[in-house]
């Protein structure tokens, strides 16, 4: 049992299957992961600023829960209502009001 010690390019095509795959497809780039985290953090900060500027506290809560902006767990409108002690209709009304406000042209970042 010998191990091949040949140097291989990360861009070299791997054989097998119908899909074009390279060795680089299987190597994780830690820099990319940290860049993604930075971008996510920046987007969250931008959203927080928009929410603070244009939305009422209840609307912010509804959007945050509905889309899982703090904990990564998106909820249904019914789940948002239950979490906030609101009826489904009230949660839906606040959700649509918040989204309508954020769609206005003057809100663009």
C-alpha positions as CSV (number, residue, x, y, z in Angstrom):
1,X,0.0,0.0,0.0
2,X,1.8,3.1,-1.2
3,X,0.7,6.7,-1.1
4,X,1.0,8.8,-4.2
5,X,3.2,11.8,-3.6
6,X,2.7,13.5,-6.9
7,X,2.0,17.2,-6.9
8,X,-1.5,17.9,-8.3
9,X,-3.1,21.1,-9.3
10,X,-6.2,22.2,-7.4
11,X,-7.7,23.0,-10.8
12,X,-7.1,19.5,-12.2
13,X,-10.3,17.7,-13.2
14,X,-11.2,14.7,-11.2
15,X,-12.4,11.6,-13.0
16,X,-15.7,9.8,-12.4
17,X,-19.2,10.9,-12.9
18,X,-20.8,13.2,-15.4
19,X,-20.1,16.4,-13.5
20,X,-16.9,18.5,-14.0
21,X,-15.3,18.6,-10.6
22,X,-11.9,19.8,-9.5
23,X,-9.9,19.1,-6.3
24,X,-10.5,22.8,-5.4
25,X,-14.2,22.1,-5.1
26,X,-13.4,19.9,-2.0
27,X,-11.0,22.3,-0.3
28,X,-12.5,24.8,2.1
29,X,-11.3,28.3,1.8
30,X,-11.3,29.8,5.4
31,X,-10.8,33.3,4.0
32,X,-14.1,33.0,2.1
33,X,-15.9,31.9,5.2
34,X,-14.6,34.9,7.2
35,X,-15.5,37.2,4.3
36,X,-19.0,35.8,4.3
37,X,-19.3,36.5,8.0
38,X,-18.1,40.1,7.5
39,X,-20.6,40.7,4.7
40,X,-23.4,39.2,6.8
41,X,-22.5,41.4,9.8
42,X,-22.5,44.5,7.5
43,X,-25.9,43.6,6.1
44,X,-27.3,43.0,9.5
45,X,-26.0,46.4,10.6
46,X,-27.6,48.1,7.6
47,X,-30.9,46.4,8.2
48,X,-30.8,47.4,11.9
49,X,-30.3,51.0,10.9
50,X,-33.1,50.9,8.4
51,X,-35.4,49.3,10.9
52,X,-34.6,51.9,13.6
53,X,-35.1,54.7,11.2
54,X,-38.3,53.7,9.5
55,X,-40.2,51.1,11.5
56,X,-42.1,51.1,14.8
57,X,-40.8,48.7,17.5
58,X,-43.6,46.2,16.9
59,X,-42.9,46.2,13.1
60,X,-39.2,45.6,13.8
61,X,-40.1,42.7,16.1
62,X,-42.4,41.1,13.6
63,X,-39.8,41.3,10.7
64,X,-37.0,40.1,12.9
65,X,-39.0,37.0,14.0
66,X,-40.6,36.3,10.6
67,X,-37.3,36.2,8.8
68,X,-35.1,34.9,11.7
69,X,-32.8,37.9,11.6
70,X,-31.4,37.4,15.1
71,X,-31.5,33.7,15.6
72,X,-31.6,32.3,12.1
73,X,-34.9,30.6,12.7
74,X,-37.6,32.0,10.4
75,X,-41.1,31.7,11.7
76,X,-44.5,31.5,10.1
77,X,-46.8,34.5,10.5
78,X,-48.8,32.4,13.0
79,X,-45.6,31.6,14.9
80,X,-44.7,35.3,15.0
81,X,-48.2,36.1,16.4
82,X,-47.9,33.4,19.1
83,X,-44.4,34.6,20.1
84,X,-45.6,38.2,20.5
85,X,-49.1,37.5,21.9
86,X,-50.8,38.7,18.7
87,X,-53.5,37.2,16.6
88,X,-52.5,35.9,13.2
89,X,-54.3,38.9,11.6
90,X,-52.5,41.4,13.7
91,X,-49.1,39.9,13.0
92,X,-49.9,39.8,9.3
93,X,-51.0,43.4,9.4
94,X,-47.8,44.6,11.1
95,X,-45.7,42.5,8.7
96,X,-47.3,44.0,5.6
97,X,-47.1,47.5,7.1
98,X,-43.4,47.1,7.7
99,X,-42.7,45.7,4.3
100,X,-44.7,48.4,2.6
101,X,-42.6,51.1,4.5
102,X,-39.3,49.4,3.5
103,X,-40.3,49.3,-0.2
104,X,-40.6,53.0,-0.5
105,X,-37.9,54.6,-2.7
106,X,-36.6,57.0,-0.1
107,X,-35.7,54.0,2.2
108,X,-33.0,52.7,-0.2
109,X,-29.6,52.4,1.5
